[in-house]
Amino acid sequence: MKISYDPKADAIYITLKAQGVERTERVGPDIAIDYGADGDIRGIELLSVSKRFGISPSKPKVILEEITAVKG
């Protein structure tokens, strides 16, 4: 999993799988979900995050909790 913030777009993108995106579905005005050809979710895009979540675009803060590695 990779989480990135683009201050220019004021967007967070959560990459779940790095493989190609087949289609994107908007589930809200500022939320989009990317799917692969197999139907699995590849990533989630959140727009207007500074307004929605109170994140400062100049100093974003990311906290990861209970992250575990899965080997397979």
C-alpha positions as CSV (number, residue, x, y, z in Angstrom):
1,M,0.0,0.0,0.0
2,K,1.2,3.5,-0.8
3,I,-0.4,6.8,0.2
4,S,0.6,10.0,-1.5
5,Y,-0.5,13.6,-1.2
6,D,-0.4,16.1,-4.1
7,P,-0.6,19.6,-2.6
8,K,-1.2,21.1,-6.1
9,A,-4.3,19.0,-6.7
10,D,-5.1,18.9,-2.9
11,A,-5.6,15.2,-3.3
12,I,-4.6,12.0,-1.5
13,Y,-4.2,8.8,-3.5
14,I,-4.1,5.4,-1.8
15,T,-2.6,2.8,-4.0
16,L,-3.6,-0.7,-3.0
17,K,-2.3,-2.6,-6.1
18,A,0.2,-1.2,-8.5
19,Q,-1.2,-3.0,-11.6
20,G,-3.1,-1.1,-14.3
21,V,-6.4,0.6,-13.8
22,E,-9.2,-0.5,-16.1
23,R,-12.0,1.8,-14.9
24,T,-12.7,4.6,-12.4
25,E,-16.0,4.9,-10.5
26,R,-17.0,8.2,-8.8
27,V,-18.7,7.4,-5.5
28,G,-19.0,11.0,-4.4
29,P,-18.1,14.5,-5.6
30,D,-14.6,14.2,-4.2
31,I,-14.1,10.4,-4.1
32,A,-13.1,8.0,-6.9
33,I,-12.3,4.3,-6.9
34,D,-10.0,2.7,-9.5
35,Y,-10.6,-0.9,-10.5
36,G,-8.5,-3.4,-12.4
37,A,-9.7,-5.7,-15.2
38,D,-10.2,-8.4,-12.5
39,G,-12.6,-6.1,-10.6
40,D,-10.2,-5.7,-7.7
41,I,-9.7,-2.2,-6.3
42,R,-6.4,-0.7,-7.4
43,G,-6.6,2.7,-5.7
44,I,-8.8,5.4,-4.0
45,E,-8.6,9.1,-4.8
46,L,-9.8,11.7,-2.3
47,L,-10.0,15.3,-3.5
48,S,-10.3,18.6,-1.6
49,V,-8.6,16.9,1.4
50,S,-7.5,20.1,3.1
51,K,-11.1,21.3,3.4
52,R,-12.6,17.9,4.2
53,F,-10.1,16.6,6.7
54,G,-8.4,19.8,8.0
55,I,-5.0,18.9,6.5
56,S,-2.6,21.8,5.9
57,P,-1.4,21.6,2.3
58,S,2.0,23.0,3.3
59,K,2.5,20.5,6.2
60,P,0.5,17.3,5.7
61,K,0.6,14.8,8.5
62,V,0.3,11.1,8.0
63,I,-0.2,8.6,10.8
64,L,-0.2,4.9,10.1
65,E,-1.6,2.6,12.7
66,E,-1.6,-1.2,13.0
67,I,0.2,-1.8,9.7
68,T,1.3,-5.4,9.2
69,A,3.2,-7.0,6.4
70,V,1.6,-10.0,4.7
71,K,4.0,-12.4,3.0
72,G,2.5,-14.7,0.4
